[in-house]
Amino acid sequence: MAEFVRVDSSTSGHTMDKSITLPPDEIFRNLENAKRFAIDIGGSLTKLAYYSTVQHKVAKVRSFDHTTKEATGDNLYEISMQEEVTARLHFIKFENAYIETCLDFVKDHLVNTETKVIKATVDKEDEMTCLIKGCNFVLRNIPHEAFVYAKHADSEFRFQTTQPDIFPYLLVNIGSGVSIVKVESEDKFERIGGSSIGGGTFWGLGALLTKTKRFDELLQLASKGQHTSVDMLVKDIYGGSYGSLGLTGDLIASSFGKSATADKEFSKEDMAKSLLHMISNDIGQLACLYAKLHNLSRVYFGGFFIRGHPGEVQALFLRHEGYLGAIGAFLKGAEEDRSSGLMSVSPEMYPMQRARSGTFDMLEMDRLEGKLVNLPLLQDASSYIPDTVDLTEDAHAREYWLYCFEEALDGVVQRAVASQPDMPEAAERAEKFRQKYRHKLQTLRHQPLVLLFSPSAYGSLTVRSLLDTREHCLNEFNFPDPYSKIKQRENDMALKYYQKAVKCLDELSWEERQYALVRGVLAGNVFDWGAKAVSDVLESDPEFGFEQAKRQLEERPWLVDSYDQWFERLKGPPHKCAMFFVDNSGVDIILGVMPFVRELLSRGTEVVLASNSGPALNDVTNGELQILTESIAAMDPVVQAGLREDRLTLVQSGSSSPCLDLSRLDKVLAMVVRERKTDLVIIEGMGRAIHTNYYAMLSCESLKMAVIKNSWLADRLGGKLFSVVFKYEVPATSQHSAALTPS
């Protein structure tokens, strides 16, 4: 029986004891700002959770008032770095053999060290309530939390999309023993069964058989073993499969069956593997029987016993299964104490980091400000997968992209330092960023098996996850917006050409203008500092401009070309409302997107511009776009009227990524989509329309526009550098543009 204890304390701020076996600053982070903690003491493992506040820099933009002397030069807005405090949860698991070390450390560093005793209010929480609360939380809030393990499939791990409706389900929690819980709602659940044969059994029998006392070492032995040396299989009895009973030859007929008759010594590895199979299969069969008995289709397995070693039953596994009780206990305490700084209900968290070191296992999560929800226009939210390529499966693509991100690292470091010229310590922080991100890339590149045997650590590996991890690392070392100065300069420059660009468009015939507008969006999208082929050009040729970018584009027919269908659609009635997910600052948004938006407004279509909530590469943020749109409105009566009449609306996407996950968007954006009856979704850019969402199916018309600015990707897709993807889709028809299929 586990015991959950919540302890309120104030910290002493003392330095950490360097005599602890493993480096404490690698295990217990941010102790000086710890506010509250919880301990989950199980039969075999102990989990500790503590809440701290984290202070970090954020980039803010503010419009200059050009009527005052405050304004300097031609800059439209100023950029400032401000300190922001957010909540962070830390979770640590370790074997109970080390509990005294842990409790001593808690006493010394998480409570008042002057008294050397824990003076606090202690509340014992209900184990099952905490377990279910934690499970509900991770299922709702953590992307790719649940995954299916299919042993003989091309892709062994298939991650599930986060769904708002998670009930009912069966939770099989494997601790020292096994508890089986039927969960019907947030507050309605019951323990319907269990078993005394669980993780403690594996550990205990394993210790007797192998003389190995540590749990993690026992799992390592099992990972190297061959159970067929110890187990008796169907083919050992019948010489092959037993077809009339539907039994394959490789099926285990008797666990440890060979050990009774074979006159030989068995290796520790083989015995550990046989024991793991025996207990896993027993639990799996028990779970299947209970699921059928209660007519439940979703079965989740939890508990550290299955860490990286799922059984052969078709079931759903949880990446953070070992922390369910600790998360639940902590959230229960947060609900009862609103002063904790967390929301009174399950807070929105984002998994920041997961690492393993010896017997320690860590998880850190930061709170998000707003709730993230599905785009209401997804045709089937349950089957939506944002990413086009899973690098876990595609070894060739994985090797290339890991190399690509490592090669680009020096440029990112240089821009990070240049973005903070008045901070002498910036170079040192940038070097720490380089080391940390390079280590992550090299781990994935040189130890690819970590992807197969530790799905909990990384989830699905994609270009999006590599980009997002880089942004997280930059933020960790206080580089919230390395491209801020570049964006500011390019925005100021592009604004000077806006009126000329619009005038040239207005002089064209209607037919010529539609094509010119599309080419303008595509040419603007060339200006992407996230693409090395482009950043090299922009750094070597500061005069490279909009007209040069147009000349870089391939001529029609494009690589993916639905322009003729789009043009025919424009001859029909105007759309009611277009949701436009925009990409880059500067030429892209000002000379490419805004003239296109202006044309939609002129047709009578309402437009919603969705931009990043926070910085990523040179993507335009919502704060920047507000200022830019006001400046454009001051010189363009069409845009001005759109704003004044509420036909042009700006919303934040809820994302701080160069890519786009349509299942995790700001709830205000989703509300606007419904209220405006959006019937056209436009997604722009390589990150948002090719790396992600290329195959996204929507219930309304959609337009995906991008220029391929990576020669390897262009070659993979059958094109060349600066090939164009222009994909217009209407869900009611069977006429779709050709699929991008890797050769």
Salt bridges, closest charged atoms under 4 A:
ASP8 OD1 - ARG36 NH2 3.11
GLU26 OE1 - ARG29 NH2 3.86
ASP40 OD2 - LYS47 NZ 3.82
GLU70 OE2 - ARG62 NH2 2.62
ASP74 OD2 - LYS496 NZ 3.79
GLU78 OE2 - ARG62 NH2 2.28
GLU83 OE2 - LYS57 NZ 2.82
ASP108 OD1 - LYS116 NZ 3.64
ASP123 OD2 - ARG6 NH2 2.83
GLU125 OE2 - ARG6 NH1 1.75
GLU125 OE1 - LYS332 NZ 3.27
GLU145 OE1 - HIS320 ND1 2.72
GLU184 OE1 - LYS188 NZ 3.96
GLU186 OE1 - ARG140 NH1 2.58
ASP216 OD1 - LYS93 NZ 3.82
ASP216 OD2 - ARG356 NH2 2.95
GLU217 OE2 - ARG214 NH1 3.45
ASP231 OD2 - HIS227 ND1 2.83
ASP236 OD2 - LYS258 NZ 3.34
ASP250 OD1 - LYS235 NZ 3.03
GLU312 OE2 - LYS151 NZ 3.38
GLU312 OE2 - HIS277 ND1 3.70
GLU321 OE1 - ARG307 NH2 2.87
GLU335 OE2 - LYS133 NZ 3.11
GLU336 OE1 - ARG6 NH2 3.01
GLU336 OE2 - LYS332 NZ 3.06
ASP337 OD2 - ARG36 NH2 2.77
GLU348 OE2 - LYS371 NZ 3.72
ASP361 OD2 - ARG354 NH1 2.84
ASP361 OD1 - ARG356 NE 3.19
GLU364 OE2 - ARG29 NE 2.94
GLU364 OE1 - ARG88 NH1 3.87
GLU364 OE2 - HIS90 ND1 3.45
ASP366 OD1 - ARG88 NE 2.54
ASP387 OD2 - ARG464 NH2 2.72
ASP394 OD2 - ARG716 NH1 2.93
GLU399 OE2 - ARG445 NE 3.20
GLU406 OE2 - ARG438 NE 3.76
GLU406 OE1 - ARG445 NH1 3.35
ASP410 OD1 - ARG434 NH1 2.34
GLU425 OE2 - ARG429 NH2 3.15
GLU428 OE2 - LYS432 NZ 3.86
GLU431 OE1 - ARG434 NE 2.99
GLU476 OE2 - LYS436 NZ 2.79
ASP481 OD2 - LYS487 NZ 3.18
ASP506 OD1 - ARG598 NH1 3.20
GLU507 OE2 - LYS503 NZ 2.86
ASP528 OD2 - LYS709 NZ 3.31
ASP536 OD2 - LYS532 NZ 3.11
GLU539 OE2 - ARG415 NH1 2.64
GLU547 OE2 - LYS550 NZ 3.37
ASP561 OD2 - ARG556 NE 2.86
ASP564 OD1 - ARG556 NH2 3.09
GLU568 OE2 - LYS571 NZ 3.08
ASP583 OD1 - ARG688 NH1 2.82
GLU599 OE1 - ARG513 NE 3.05
GLU606 OE2 - LYS576 NZ 3.81
GLU606 OE1 - ARG676 NH1 3.34
ASP619 OD2 - ARG688 NH2 2.94
GLU624 OE2 - LYS487 NZ 2.99
ASP636 OD2 - ARG598 NE 2.74
GLU645 OE2 - ARG644 NH2 3.86
GLU645 OE1 - ARG647 NE 2.85
ASP646 OD2 - ARG676 NH2 3.05
ASP661 OD2 - ARG464 NH1 3.71
GLU701 OE2 - ARG569 NE 3.15
GLU701 OE1 - HIS575 NE2 2.93
GLU729 OE1 - LYS704 NZ 3.43
GLU729 OE2 - LYS727 NZ 3.74
GLU729 OE2 - HIS736 ND1 3.82
